[in-house]
Amino acid sequence: MLSLIKELCCLDGVSSAEDAVREFIRAKAEPYADWTRTDVMGNLIVFKKGERATGHKLMLTAHMDEVGFIINDITDDGYLKFAAVGGLDRRVVIGKKVRIGDKKVPGVVGLKAYHLVTAEEEKTVPKLDDMYIDIGAKDREAAEALVALGDLAAFESDAVEFGDGMLKAKAIDDRVGCAVMLRLIQQDLPMDCLFVFSAQEEVGTRGAFGAAFSVTPEIALVLEGTTAADLPGTAAHKRVAAPGKGPVLSFMDGGTAYDRELFELLRRLAQENGIPWQTKDYISGGNDASAIQRTKAGVRVAAVSAPVRYLHTPSSVASIRDFGHMYTLTRKFIEAIAASSNQ
């Protein structure tokens, strides 16, 4: 599964432009799926028949999109101005390499030279309005031959193993969830399952709402990447989770109070099968569960996440061991839901 995660992380899929990720996933899933379809929001929905149909309509979901930039102006000098797509930390943007639009135009995020910075400016984080993307164009006309307003830009980053079983890459949030679902689709399952590879999670869980409305599941399991925050200098009560200590089982976050029975089921399955696990020690963040839970008459939701350091940057870091444990726990969850339908 690691090679699959690496391939997925190296694809560009800024929110609303998940095409490359979606087509990659479709090609991998279709030989094993009973049917696939793409809805108007760009969600890829895959149905996989299991050993039996059950009374539980189970949906598993992971989002395809990643944070990035949208070009909203081109200066006379040929520089690109931009706005954020999704939650970006301005502190990590400066100097980063990006790829722009379908042509993958290379660029770098620039800022006023340091020797021109005032003492007062040195104390603050520059605003995105003060930054620009340099694509090496000599003027507006040259830039417009390569880039158009509304083009999306993604971080340029490779996927590298390092240290004690760690992976560095962009978009681990949430290509790890996509990889887990793909691996499940490629195997025999104990019950019918619907898999939703959702669009536009990073800009307000927009794709998941439409997908859940059409699928109308009874139970939804969200597979995600979540903030780690286990770094030096972080107060103990603000350390959300730690890579290498197993998947994160959420009982609550900034958008969702999760189904208690499903949370307890996940915890029991982890303990009975020797799978390391942890909870989010700090209530923060959110994911597609917040939109799915509120759909129609409501949906029972649970979440299993890989803890990721430096979320929403080109150099996110996660534990490879956690990926495998995340897959195993998800498989056990499907088996438990299938078994419960016969009781």
Secondary structure, 3 states (H helix, E strand, C coil): CHHHHHHHHCCCCECCCCHHHHHHHHHHHCCCCCEEEECCCCCEEEEECCCCCCCCCEEEEEECCECEEEEEEECCCCCEEEEEECCCCHHHCCCCEEEECCCCEEEEEECCCHHHCCCCHHHCCCCHHHCEEECCCCCHHHHHCCCCCCCEEEECCCCEEECCCEEEECCHHHHHHHHHHHHHHCCCCCCCEEEEEECCCCCCCHHHHHHHHHHCCCEEEEEEEEECCCCCCCCHHHCCCCCCCCCEECCECCCCECCHHHHHHHHHHHHHCCCCCEECCCCCCCCCHHHHHCCCCCCEEEEEEEEEECCCCCCEEEEHHHHHHHHHHHHHHHHHHHHHCCC
